[in-house]
Amino acid sequence: MQYPLSFFLLSSFVVLATASVSSQVNTSSPKLQVSPTLAVQSAGAWKPVQDGVEYRKLTLERTDASYTLELKLVRFDTRSVYPRIINSGQYDLRGSDVKNLAERSGALAMINANYFDEKGRALGYLKVAAQEINRGVSKSSLFTGIFGVRERAPFIEHRDNFQPTLAEEALQSGPLLLNRGATLKITRGQGRHSRRALIGIDKNQRVIIGVTDAIFGGLDWLEIQELFLGPKWQIETPDLLNLDGGGSAQLYIKTKHLEDFVAGTSDIPVGIGFFRRND
């Protein structure tokens, strides 16, 4: 059977178009795996939202449970922004959410802080505005890290190296996930996917805070260590501390160009606030 020339031209076009689409599909980047069951759907990018403040959002997919979650991050240049530990009692409150604490204190951002009991008392060491609220350094296998301020500079260190008299402010939490670029082995709660709140310091002394927004599920310790240390994710905090998670995990930020609130399901007695140095 003979076919007109137009048929061959059309056939050639279809073949070339199909090959082109196939080539695009084959060369497209697959989702990057954080762990066997967790993939990065969108890595996002650091975006300046104010002088010395950057914001970023990672969208993650839990493949075995078929749900997505977001890890919202804020990065602070400590030359422009400094951290302070804020106790709700300073404002005659037994507890509050981070948005209210930020508004009352004048912080441009706030994240929840340490663990506490049913009466709002700190579980572990806590020093706010040079006043020791809880002097005891807990030896719990969970409370292995300290976040604090020394000579107006933030630090994260292992509790065994902590000297309370040298800290202007400090709180104990945990586990300490990364210490001077080394991953710490954690057996308590390993493999458990939970809502997390985190604070880290990178090699340029920038402070990074982050909260996952999932009510159910979340991240485990190994996944967090990979995300915050692996160079391909561009977070890289050699020192990283887990804060109180679950319903306490919450974050608020408000700048001229951005307002975001990851609400928790319970009030907290203490938060870590971030303030402009010229305020």
N, C-alpha and C positions, 0 to 999 in steps of 0.2 A: 504494500500500500504506500502510496506517495503522500508526503505531508507538505504543506506550503511552507515557504521560508519563514513566515511569521510565527509558525508553530515552533520551529527550531530556535528562533530568537527568544521567544517566550520561555521555552524550556531551559535555555542557557541562563536566562535571568533568574529563574526560580532556583536552579542549582547553585548559582553564585550567591544568591541571597541566603539560601539555607546554610551554605558553607560559612557565610559571614556570621550568621546568628550562632551557629554551632561553635565557631571559633571564639565568639564573645563569651559564650557560656562556659567553655572549657578553660578560658584564661581568667575568668572572674575569681576574685579572692574568696575562698571559703571562710566560714566563721572560724574565728580563732578560739581554740579550746583553752580554758583555764584549768579544767579538770575533766575527767571522763564524762561527767554529767553536766558540766557548766560551760557555756560558750558565750563569747562577747558578740552580741547582736549589733551594737553600735558603740564604738570606743569613745565617741565624742572628742572634744578638743578643749584645751584651756582657753577661756575667754576673759579678757580683762573686764571687770564691772566697776572698778574704781581704782584709784591709784593704790598699788600695793595689794590688790585683791583680785583673784581670778576664780572663776566658777567653771565646773565641768560636770557632765552627766554621762555615766556609762549605763547602757542598757544590756542586761544579762539575761540569758535564757537557760532555765533548768530543763534539760532535754528529757530526763526520765520521768519528771512530774508534769511536764508541759505547762510551765508558767514562766512569766518574765518578771524581773525586778529591776529597779534602778538603784545605782550607787551614786549619790549626789556628793560632790566634793567641793570644798572651798580651800584655796591656797592663799596664804598671807605672807607678804614680804615684811619681816619683822623690823625693817628700817622705817616702815610707814605705819605698821599696825602692831600692837602688842597685846598679849593675852593677860587676863586676870581671872582668878577664881572668884565666882560670885555665889554667895550664900543667900538663899531666899530670906533667912532671918534678918538680914540687913535691911529688909523692907517690910518687916513685921509680918512675914508670910511663913506658914509652915511648909509650903510647897507651891510650885507654880509650873507653868510650861515655859519653854525657852523664849517664846515670843514676848510674853509678859515680862520676863526677867531682862530681856534685851531692851525693851522700851523703858523700863524703870531705871536701868543702869546707864542707858545711853550707848550700849554696845551696838556695833553695826552687824555683829553676828554672834550667835550663841549655840553651844552644843551641850547636851547633858553630860554629867561627869561621873562621879564615883557611885559605888553600890551603897545601899542604905537599908535599914530595917523598917518594920511596919510603923515605927514612930518617927521616921525620917532621920534617924541618927546614923552617922557615917560608919560604915564597916571598913575600918582601916584608917590609916593616918590622914588627917585633914588639917591644914593650916590656911587660914584666910585672913588677908590684911594683917599679917604678922601675929595673928592670934591662933594658938593651937586649940582647935575644937576637939580633936581626938589625938592624943599624943602617942597612942599605941600603934606600932608598925606591925600589922598582921603577918603571921607566918603561914597563912592559908596557901595551899597550892594554887589557888586562883589569883590571889592578890600579889602578883610578882613584880609589878611595875609602879613607878612613881612618875607623875607629871608635875612639873613645878616651874617656878620662876626664880632665878638667881641673878642678882645684879641686873635686873630688868630684862634678862634673856631667858627664853624658855629652855627647858631640858626634859629629857625622858631617860630614865635609867633604871637598872635593876634595884629592887628594894635593899639588897645586901650592900650596895654601894652608897646608899642614901644617908646623908648627914643633915638631919632636920635643922640644926643651928645655922647652916649655910643657905637655907632656902627662905625667901621672903614669903612665898606661898607654895603649897604643895598638896597633892591628893594622891591617894593610893588606889589603884584599880588593877585590872588584869584580865586575862594573862598578858604579860609582856610578850609580844609576838616576834618582834625583830629587835636585836640589840647590836648596835655598831655593825650593821650589815649582815649579821648572822641570824639564821632562823632558829628559834628555840623550839625544842620538842615539847609538845603539850599533849598530855594523855587525858586530862580531865575535859570531858565534853567533846573529844575528838570525833569527827564525822557528823556532828550535829549541825544541821542547817538552821540558823536563827537570824533574826533581825539584829543588826549590829550598829554600834556607834564606835568610831575610831579617831585617834589623834596620832599624828606622826610628825617627824621633823626630817627634812631632806638634807642633802649634803651642802646646800646653800643656806641652811638655817631657816628655811621657810617652813612654817607650820601648815600642815594639811589636816583638815577634819573631814570626816565622811560618815554618812548614814545610809543604810539600805532602807527602802520604803516598803518592803514586803511585810504584811501583817503575819502571814503564815509562810514558813520556809525562810530562806535567806542564804547565808554563806557559812562555811565551816572554816576552821583555823588555817588549814593548808591552802585553801582557795584565797583567803585574805593575804597570806604570806606571799603567794605567787603574784597577786595583783599589785601589791605594794612594794615588791622588790624586783620583779621581772622587768628588764629595761624596755621590753616591747609595749608595756602599758603606759610608760612615761609618767609614773607617779614616784616611784623610787624613794622610799623613806627608810634609811638604814635603821632608824629607831621608830618603833610603832607600838602603841599601847591600845588594848581593847578597853573601852569604857562600858558602863552599864548598858545592857542591851534589852531586847524584848520590848515591853510596853514603855520603858523609860527612854528608849532611843529616839531622839528628836533633834532637829536642827532648824535654825531660823537665820535668815540673812536679809538685810535691806540696805540697798545702796541707791544711788540716783538712777542706775540703769537696771536694777534687778531687785525683786522681792520674791522669796521662796520660803515656804514653811513646810517641813516634814514633821507633822504632828505626832506625838506619842499618844498612848492611851492612858497614861497616868502622870500626875504631877511629880516633879522632882525637887529635892531640897537644895541642890547645888548644880551650877552650870559653869562652863568655861566661856567667858566673853572675850570679844576682840574689839579693841578700841583704837581710834586714830591717835597717833602720837601727838598731834597738834591740838587735841581736845583738852 
